[in-house]
Amino acid sequence: MHAHQIHLPSVASLSREAFRSDVEPQLGLVFASSATFRDGTLGRALRDACPATTWLGCSTAGQISNRGTDDTGLVLSGLAFDDPNFKVVTAEVSGMSDSHATGRRLSQELAPAAPHTLLVFAPGTNINGSKLLEGLLSGLPNARIAGGLAGDGSDFRETFTLHNESVSASQVVVVGFSSPRLRFAFGSRGGWRPFGPARRVTRVDGNVLYELDSEPALAVYKRYLGEHAAGLPASGLLFPLSILNGQHEEVGLIRTILAIDNDSGSLILAGDVPPNGYLQLMHASTDSLVQGATLAAESARLDGSGQGFGLLVSCVGRKLVMGGRTDEEIDAVIETLGLSNIYAGFHSYGEISPGSNTVGCDLYNQTMTVSFLRED
């Protein structure tokens, strides 16, 4: 496998000469701001620059690359395989209630290719990421799934995904890898720390949390946030909720608050919450988040030689906490896995990873996920 990466200030600067490489990539990944996708010229420019390349990508809350993180320009990464056995499928999702069915349709299209690993780029708004993944796993129970939900800076208004010339705010893009020569390793860690008591979930409907300890969830949440409550829903990125088991122990899943409903007193979360479970508020420091990123990278190590590629998907909430020190978690991953590899990714509205599981995946929030691949 050969990986190649370029950084461009705008779509206008993209050309065949700009993306020159010793090897024509079969698969390309592009990450940029929502505005870059919205102007309508990106897909055609990619086709003109690399007509033989299959392009995938999404809008971001910040692009990640070997240079660190950036809010401007485009990051384009090309991957050339000796055995390019992959298949790309797409589907439009019509809203939250269509999420599971969309995942099911995608899995049925991919099933004949028997992929061992999927990378998913999905809208970051108007979708239930947990249900989408359930649908995918219903048809591909033995696959490992990674990727993320697209971003829109800190605005949470409109996100985009891309497959070649198709750019859409409601398109789910999935690439399935079937080559036995491709090896993947994964890691996902948070670094957030709990505070306050565990609260019992007494009323929830999927990703809409209505009650904690028989009180309106929004009222409980505001009480703990204090002065930060005035900044909701944006300030919710700084205080996610940890899912606990019946023994009040963390299970490794965190949920971000995407929106609030004052009329019903509910919190709309970025993923589902188990009914009758427990939740606990969390907060973090930059140092603890960087340590979490390091642990994620250590879990994603792969033995072998030759150039590898790392897909890094980190929650926008982590970026808001770290501020000017955001690059430190990117640097920690790169230093752990090796400077000779190519790294690309984005700050997201939801992270997808198998974690330490041998199959399947989870939807994470407020997490750094690392998907590292190498070809034998």
C-alpha positions in Angstrom: 0.0 0.0 0.0 1.1 3.5 -0.8 -0.4 6.6 0.8 -0.1 10.2 -0.3 -1.5 13.4 1.2 -1.8 17.0 0.1 -3.3 20.1 1.7 -5.0 22.8 -0.4 -6.4 26.2 0.5 -9.4 25.9 -1.7 -11.2 23.8 -4.3 -9.9 26.2 -7.0 -6.3 25.1 -6.3 -7.1 21.4 -6.9 -5.7 20.0 -10.2 -4.0 16.9 -11.6 -0.7 18.6 -11.0 -1.6 19.5 -7.4 -2.3 15.8 -6.5 0.7 14.4 -8.3 1.9 11.0 -6.9 4.1 8.2 -7.9 1.1 5.8 -7.8 -2.4 6.6 -8.9 -4.7 6.0 -5.8 -7.7 3.7 -6.1 -9.3 5.2 -3.0 -9.3 8.9 -1.9 -10.5 10.6 1.2 -11.3 14.3 1.4 -12.2 16.3 4.5 -13.1 20.0 4.5 -15.5 22.5 6.0 -19.2 22.5 5.2 -18.8 25.6 3.1 -16.3 23.7 0.9 -18.9 21.0 0.2 -21.8 23.4 -0.2 -20.4 25.4 -3.1 -21.0 22.5 -5.5 -17.7 22.3 -7.3 -15.8 19.8 -5.2 -17.0 16.6 -6.7 -16.2 17.7 -10.3 -12.8 19.1 -9.3 -11.9 15.7 -7.7 -13.0 13.8 -10.9 -10.9 16.1 -13.1 -7.8 15.9 -10.9 -8.0 12.1 -10.4 -10.5 10.5 -12.8 -9.5 6.9 -11.8 -9.9 7.4 -8.0 -13.0 6.6 -6.0 -13.5 9.6 -3.6 -15.2 9.5 -0.2 -15.4 12.2 2.5 -17.4 14.5 4.6 -17.6 17.9 6.1 -16.0 18.4 9.5 -15.7 20.4 12.7 -11.9 20.6 11.8 -9.7 18.6 9.5 -7.0 16.2 10.9 -3.8 15.4 9.1 -0.1 14.8 9.7 0.1 18.5 10.3 -2.4 18.5 13.2 -5.8 20.0 13.0 -7.0 22.9 10.8 -10.4 24.7 10.3 -9.6 25.9 6.8 -8.7 24.3 3.4 -8.9 20.7 2.3 -7.0 17.6 3.3 -6.9 14.9 0.5 -5.4 11.5 1.1 -4.9 8.9 -1.7 -4.5 5.2 -1.0 -3.1 2.8 -3.6 -3.4 -0.9 -2.8 -1.8 -4.0 -4.3 -5.1 -5.7 -3.9 -7.8 -3.1 -4.1 -10.8 -5.3 -3.2 -13.3 -2.8 -1.9 -16.9 -1.8 -2.7 -18.6 1.6 -2.0 -22.4 1.9 -1.5 -24.5 4.9 -0.6 -28.0 5.5 0.6 -30.2 8.6 1.4 -31.5 8.7 5.0 -34.8 10.6 5.3 -34.5 11.3 9.0 -34.1 9.7 12.4 -36.9 7.2 12.0 -35.3 6.0 8.7 -31.8 5.4 10.2 -32.1 1.6 11.0 -33.7 0.9 7.6 -31.0 2.8 5.8 -28.3 0.8 7.6 -30.1 -2.4 6.6 -30.3 -1.4 3.0 -26.6 -0.6 2.9 -25.7 -4.0 4.5 -27.8 -5.9 2.0 -25.9 -4.2 -0.9 -22.5 -5.0 0.7 -23.3 -8.6 1.8 -22.4 -10.3 -1.4 -18.9 -8.9 -1.2 -18.4 -10.3 2.3 -16.4 -7.4 3.7 -14.5 -7.8 6.9 -14.2 -4.1 7.6 -16.4 -1.1 6.9 -15.6 2.6 7.0 -18.8 4.8 7.4 -19.2 8.5 6.7 -22.7 9.6 7.7 -24.6 12.9 8.2 -24.0 14.5 11.5 -27.5 15.9 11.9 -31.1 14.5 11.4 -29.9 10.9 11.9 -29.8 8.4 14.8 -26.3 7.0 14.6 -27.0 4.1 16.9 -29.9 2.9 14.8 -27.9 3.3 11.6 -25.2 1.0 13.0 -27.7 -1.5 14.2 -29.1 -1.7 10.7 -25.6 -2.3 9.2 -24.8 -5.0 11.7 -28.1 -6.7 11.1 -26.9 -7.7 7.7 -23.2 -7.9 8.4 -22.8 -9.2 11.9 -19.2 -10.3 11.5 -17.9 -7.1 10.1 -15.9 -4.5 12.0 -17.2 -0.9 11.5 -15.4 2.4 12.0 -15.8 6.0 10.8 -17.8 8.9 12.0 -20.7 11.4 11.7 -19.9 14.5 9.6 -19.4 17.9 11.3 -20.3 21.5 10.7 -17.9 23.3 12.9 -19.7 24.1 16.2 -22.9 25.2 14.4 -24.7 21.8 14.1 -26.8 23.1 11.2 -25.9 21.2 8.0 -23.3 18.5 7.3 -22.3 16.8 4.0 -20.9 13.6 2.8 -19.3 12.9 -0.6 -19.0 9.9 -3.0 -17.3 11.0 -6.2 -19.4 13.8 -7.6 -22.4 13.1 -5.3 -22.4 15.6 -2.4 -25.4 15.4 -0.1 -26.6 16.5 3.3 -28.6 13.2 3.8 -26.3 10.6 2.2 -24.6 7.8 4.1 -21.4 6.5 2.4 -19.9 3.1 3.3 -16.8 1.4 1.9 -16.5 -2.3 2.5 -13.0 -3.9 2.4 -12.8 -7.6 1.4 -9.1 -8.0 0.7 -7.4 -10.6 3.0 -4.2 -8.6 2.6 -5.6 -5.6 4.4 -5.2 -5.7 8.2 -6.9 -3.2 10.5 -6.5 -2.4 14.2 -8.7 -0.1 16.2 -8.6 2.0 19.4 -11.1 4.3 21.1 -10.6 6.2 24.4 -12.1 9.3 26.0 -10.1 10.7 28.9 -13.2 12.3 30.5 -13.7 12.1 34.2 -17.0 11.6 36.1 -18.4 14.0 38.7 -21.6 14.1 40.7 -23.8 11.1 41.6 -25.0 8.5 39.2 -28.6 9.2 38.0 -31.1 6.6 37.0 -32.7 6.8 33.6 -36.4 6.7 34.3 -37.8 7.8 30.9 -36.0 7.6 27.5 -37.0 7.0 23.9 -34.0 6.1 21.9 -31.7 9.1 22.0 -34.3 11.5 23.6 -33.8 11.6 27.4 -36.9 12.8 29.2 -36.3 11.9 32.9 -33.5 11.2 35.4 -34.5 10.0 38.8 -38.1 10.8 37.8 -37.3 14.5 37.2 -37.1 16.3 33.8 -33.7 15.5 32.5 -33.1 19.1 31.3 -33.8 20.5 34.8 -31.4 18.0 36.4 -28.7 18.8 33.8 -29.1 22.6 34.1 -28.8 22.3 37.9 -25.4 20.7 37.6 -24.2 23.0 34.9 -24.9 26.1 36.9 -23.8 29.2 35.0 -22.8 27.1 32.0 -26.5 26.2 31.5 -27.1 29.6 29.8 -24.9 28.4 26.9 -26.9 25.3 26.1 -27.0 23.4 23.9 -23.4 24.4 22.8 -22.1 24.2 26.4 -23.3 20.6 26.5 -20.3 19.6 24.5 -18.2 20.4 27.6 -20.3 18.2 29.9 -21.2 14.9 28.3 -22.9 12.0 30.0 -21.3 8.6 30.7 -23.4 5.5 30.4 -23.1 3.3 33.4 -24.0 -0.4 34.1 -26.2 -1.6 36.9 -23.2 -1.5 39.3 -22.7 2.2 38.4 -19.5 1.3 36.5 -18.5 3.0 33.2 -19.0 0.9 30.1 -16.8 3.1 27.8 -19.7 4.9 26.1 -20.3 8.6 26.3 -23.3 10.7 25.0 -23.1 14.3 23.9 -26.1 16.7 24.1 -27.0 17.8 20.6 -30.1 19.8 21.5 -32.6 20.6 24.2 -36.4 20.8 24.3 -37.6 23.2 26.9 -41.2 22.3 26.3 -40.8 18.6 27.2 -37.8 19.2 29.5 -35.7 16.7 27.5 -32.2 16.3 26.2 -31.6 15.1 22.6 -28.4 13.0 22.6 -26.1 12.0 19.8 -26.8 8.3 20.4 -29.2 6.0 22.2 -29.3 5.4 25.9 -30.4 2.1 27.5 -33.7 2.4 29.4 -33.5 1.8 33.2 -29.7 2.4 33.1 -27.6 5.0 34.8 -25.9 8.2 33.6 -23.2 10.4 35.2 -21.9 13.8 34.1 -18.3 14.1 33.0 -15.7 16.8 32.5 -12.1 16.8 31.3 -8.8 18.6 31.2 -6.5 18.8 28.1 -3.9 16.5 29.7 -6.5 13.7 30.4 -7.8 13.9 26.8 -4.3 13.7 25.4 -3.7 10.6 27.5 -6.9 9.1 26.2 -5.7 9.7 22.6 -2.4 8.0 23.4 -4.2 4.9 24.8 -6.4 4.8 21.7 -3.3 4.8 19.5 -1.7 2.1 21.6 -4.7 -0.2 21.0 -4.5 0.4 17.3 -0.9 -0.8 16.9 -0.2 -3.2 14.0 2.9 -5.3 13.7 4.7 -5.3 10.3 6.6 -3.0 8.1 5.8 -0.6 5.3 3.7 2.5 5.2 0.4 2.5 7.1 -2.6 4.8 7.1 -4.5 6.0 10.2 -8.0 7.4 10.2 -8.4 9.6 13.2 -11.9 10.7 14.2 -12.2 12.9 17.3 -15.2 14.6 18.8 -15.8 18.3 18.3 -16.3 18.5 22.1 -12.7 17.5 22.7 -11.6 20.2 20.4 -13.6 22.8 22.3 -12.1 21.7 25.6 -8.5 21.7 24.4 -8.7 25.0 22.4 -5.3 26.0 21.2 -3.8 22.7 22.4 -5.9 20.5 20.1 -2.9 19.4 18.1 -1.5 17.7 21.2 -3.8 14.7 20.9 -3.1 14.4 17.2 0.7 14.5 17.9 0.2 11.9 20.6 -1.4 9.5 18.2 1.3 10.1 15.5 4.2 9.7 17.9 2.7 6.4 19.2 2.1 4.8 15.8 5.0 6.2 13.8 6.0 9.3 11.9 6.3 7.5 8.6 2.6 6.8 8.2 -0.1 9.0 6.7 -2.9 10.2 9.0 -6.1 11.9 8.1 -9.5 12.4 9.7 -11.8 14.9 11.2 -13.5 16.4 14.3 -16.9 14.8 14.3 -20.4 14.8 15.7 -20.1 11.1 16.6 -17.3 8.5 16.4 -17.7 4.9 15.2 -15.3 2.1 16.2 -15.2 -1.6 17.2 -13.0 -0.5 20.1 -11.4 -3.7 21.4 -14.1 -6.0 20.0 -13.3 -8.5 17.3 -16.6 -7.7 15.4 -19.2 -5.0 15.4 -18.9 -1.4 16.6 -20.3 1.2 19.0 -21.2 4.8 18.5 -19.1 7.0 20.7 -19.2 10.7 21.6 -16.4 12.7 23.1 -13.9 10.1 22.0 -10.7 9.8 20.0 -11.0 6.8 17.7 -8.1 5.5 15.6 -8.5 3.0 12.7 -5.0 1.9 11.5 -4.5 -0.2 8.4 -1.6 -1.8 6.6 -1.4 -4.1 3.6 0.6 -7.3 3.8 
